[in-house]
Amino acid sequence: MSFFTKTAAIVSGAAIAATLTMTAAQAETTLRGASMFDEEHAFTKTMRKFEELVAANYDGDVTFDLRLNGELGVESDYVTFLNQGVAIDYTILAPSNMAKFAPSIPLMDMPFLFRDLDHWNAVLSSDVLKPLEDELLEKASIKIIGYTGGGTRNLLSKNPLVNFDDLAGHKMRVMGAPIQAQIFSALTAAPSAIAYNEVYNAIQTGVIAGFENEAASIQNLKFYEVAPNLSLTRHTITVRPIVMSGKTFNGLPSDLQAAVLKAGAEAGAFGRELESREDGVKLQEMVDAGQLKVSEFEGRDKMLEMVVPVQDAYAAEIGATDLLAAIRTK
């Protein structure tokens, strides 16, 4: 056999070996997920849809290991795991929980940002949030692959909150991003950041008198047991990115990356429709069961006026004035 024939055989053998290795790697791909909730929660259903869509759009074999009910901790833990590329590969997160790595990211979930569901959907269906996505990937190595959410957040409390007199000095839990505390401080409340898994006990023991949340999570974690009064402030329509560890994503074969991105976008649309549709239903279920007493908040229009300077100052501080304007006019 000539030198060139031998060389060709070696190169051919190496190519076959590489192909077999890649095929084996594809066959062994396992993606690990985490949810703080059970199978009935919209977040879990959305991640199941994501898994289904990835499998449908990828020719190789991929398996999913989704841990439920907070088995792997809370969202702040998930952020650390994703950043380090350990323990989990994909999940759904509140933007405020990623603020420690990407300070601008909570802008997408800022209270009173969206006029209504149509405005919210228009923003999430566009590329207007791409600057925030780029910052998150660069600073946190967390890649946004889709957007879900759609729950309307209101104030939940031990005692009724129906006007500004009730809200003044109200000790409430907010998510960790500074803008959350700034907004509710401007509304005269007394906000503090408390870990999500400590909220129930904190209300029960009087450390706080309430917090803010959407219907699905109130129902799923039975927060109505310690805070049975819900005040309709409608201050947030949730934005919940479907995220993947950047380290994980970069290590996937290109065709699996493509399947993940397609599935993330489609699962996000699925989740947004699901949660926005279920939100009112779940709230009514709790009312009908006598678990919640719901009141309109008197003076919501005044709330909208009071928070605009806070929003503007926050956007200016993080260099996102143009981005905030783009969101408002979308």
N, C-alpha and C positions, 0 to 999 in steps of 0.2 A: 504494500500500500504506500503510495507516495506521501510526501510531507503534506501537500495541500489536501489530499484526501483525508489523511489523519486529522488535520486541523479542522476541516469541514465537519468531520464526524464528531470531534470534541465540541465544536461550537454548537452543532445540532443537538448533541446530547445535553449540553448545558441549557440550551433553550427549552428542551423538553422537560428537564428537571425543574427549571424556573416555572414553567407552565404548571407542572404538577404541584409544585410548592404553593403557587398562587391558588390553584384549585383547592388544595387542601386547606389553605388559610381561609378561603371563602367558605368552605364547608364547615369550618370550625368557628365562624364568626358568631359571637354571642354579645348582645348589647344589653347592658344592665340598666334598669330604670327604677325610679322611686316615686311613690305617692304617699302623701300624709293621710290619704282617705281610703275608703273601701271601694268595692267594684261599682257601687251605685252613684258615686260622685262624678260630676261632669269631667273633672280633670282625669280621673282614671279611665273613664269611657273614651276620652279624647286620645289618651296614650294607647289604649287598645286599638283604636282606629288607626293611629300612626303605625303601630306594629303590623296591622293587617295590610296597610297600603305599601309599606316597605317590602313585605314579603311578596306582594302581588307585582311589584315593579322591579324586582331584582331576580336575575336568573340563577344566582348562587343560592346557597343555603345560609339562612340567618335565623338565629333563635333569640328569644327575648326572655329576660329574667326580671320581671317587674315586681318589686317588693312594696307591699301595701301597708296602710294603717300606721305610718310613721316608724316602720321597723328599722329604717336606716337613719332616723333622726328627723329634724325639722328642716325647713327650707334654708336656713342659714348654714346648716351642716351640708346640705346639698351643694350650695355655692362653693364651699371649700373643696368638696370632693371633685366637682367639675373642674375647678381651677387647677387642681393637682393631677387630674386625670386618673383618679382612683375611686373605687367602690361603686360609682354609678357613671353611666354614659349619657343618659337623657332624662329629662323631667320637665315639669312646668313650674315656673317661678313667678312670684311677685317681683316686679322691678326693684322695689325698695330694698329687697334682701340682697341685691347685687351692688348696692351703692358703695360698699367698702372698697370695691375694686374699680368701679366705674361711676364716679360721683354724678355724672349727668344722666344716667339711665333712669332714675325715678321720674324724670320729666314726663315720660310716656304714660305714667300712672298718677299724675298729679291731680289732687282733688279739684273738681269743678273745671276740668280741662275740656270735656266734651259737652256739646249742646244737647245731644240726644243720640239715640242708637244709630241713626243714619250717618251722622257726623263721625261717630266712633268707627263704624264699619268702613266709611270712605277713607279714613286715615290708615286703618290696618290693612286695607286692600291695596294701598299705594306703596311707594318707596320713600315716603316723606320721613320715615324714622330711620333711614339707612345710616345717617351720621351717628346715631346712638348705637346701632348694631356694630358699626366699625369700631367705635370706642370700646365697646364691651369685649369684642374679639381681641383687640390689641392689648387691653389692660388686664383682662381677666381670663383670656383664653377660653371664653364661653361663646359659642356660636348660636345665634337665634335662627331657627329653621322654620318657624311659623308663629302665628299669633292666635291664641284662644282667649277666653275670658267672656265677658258679657253680663256678669252679675252686677246688679246695682247695689252699691254699698250705702248703708244707712247707719244711724247711731242706735246701738243696743245698750240698754242700761238697766240697773237694778230698780231705779225709780223713774217715773215718766219725765221726758225732756220735751217740752212742747213750745218753748220760746227762749229768748236770750236770757231771761232771768234764771231759768233752769240751767242753761248752759254755762253761765258765768261760774268759773272756778271748778267746773265739773272735772273730776279726776278720771281720765280715760286713757286707755292704751292706744298707741299708734304704732305703725311699722317704723323700722329703724332709720329710714332716710330723713335727714333734717327737714326737708320740705314738708313732710307730713306734720311734724310738730309745729312748724312755722304757720301752716295754714290754720290749724285748730287753735293755736295761741291767738292768732289774729281774730278768731271768732269768740274769744274770751274764755275758752275752755282751758284746762290745765293738763296738757298731754304729757305722756312719758312713754318711752320705748320699753316694752316688756316682751320677753320671748313668747311666742305664740302658744307653746305648750304649757305656759304658766298662767295664761289669761283666766281660765276657769277658776282656779284656786285663788287668784288675786282678787277676783270679784267676790268670791265666796267669803274671803277673809277680810274684805274691806280695804285692801291696798288700793284698788281702783273701784270706781262705781260703774264702769262700762267700757265699751270699745266700739269699733265700727267694723262692719263685715257685710257680706252678701248672704242671701237666703240659704244657698246650698251648704255653706260651711256652718252656718248657725244650726241648721237642721241635722247635719251629719255628726257634729260634735256636741249636740244637745246644749248649746250655750243658753238656750231659753230657760234652762233649769235655774240658772243663777242670775239671768238678766232678761226678764220676761217683757220688757217694754221696748218697742221699736219705734223710733222717730224717723219719719220719712224726709230725710234731708237730700237723698239722691245725689250725694256729693261726688260719687265716682262711678263710672262704668268701667269695670275692670279690664285692664290689659294684662294678659298673662302669656309671656313668651314661652313657646316650646323650645327648649334649649338642648344643646349637646356639648359635651366637652370638646374644646378645640383640638386637644391632643388626640382624642378618640377619632374625631372626624377626619383629621389629617392622616390618620393611619389606616383609613378604610380604602379599599379599591375604588377607582374612579367611578365605576358603574354603581357601586353601592352608595357612594357619596351622592350621585345624581338621584338615586331612588330615595334617599333620606330627605333631600331638599324638596323633591316633588311631594313626598308623603307628608312632610312637615307643613307645607303650604295647604294641602288639601285637608289634613287633619285639623289644622287651625280653623279653616272655614267651617268644618263640621262642628268643632267645639264651640265656636262663637254662636252658631245658630242654636245649638243644643242648650247652652247655658242661658242665653238671653231668653229663649222660649221657656225653659224650666224655672227661671228665676221667680216670676210671678206666681207660678203654680205652687212651688215649694213654700213661698211666703203664705199663700192662702191656706195651704194644708196645715201650717202651724197655727194660723188664726182659727181655723175651723176646729182644730183639736184643743183649743183653749190654752195653747202653749205661749202664744204671743198676744199682746195687746198693741195695736198699731195706731199711731197718731200722726197727723200732719204737723210739720214744724212750722210755726208761725214766723214769718219773716225770712223765708228762703231767698227772696229777691235781694234782701239786704245782705245776705251771706255772699251772694255773687259779687256785689259791689265791694265788699270788704276784702275779698281775697285777691282781686286783680292786682293791686300794688305788690302783694307778696309774690304772686306768680311772676310778675315782670322783674322784680328784683332778683329772684332766684334765677331766672333765665339769663339775666345780665351777668350775674356772678359766675355762671358756668359757661359763658360765651355762646348761649343758645337763643339769643333774642330773635334772630331770623327764623330759627327752627320753630319757636313758639308761635311766631306770626304765621308761618306756613301751616301749622296745625290748626290754628284758629280760623284760617280762611279756606281750609280744604273743603 
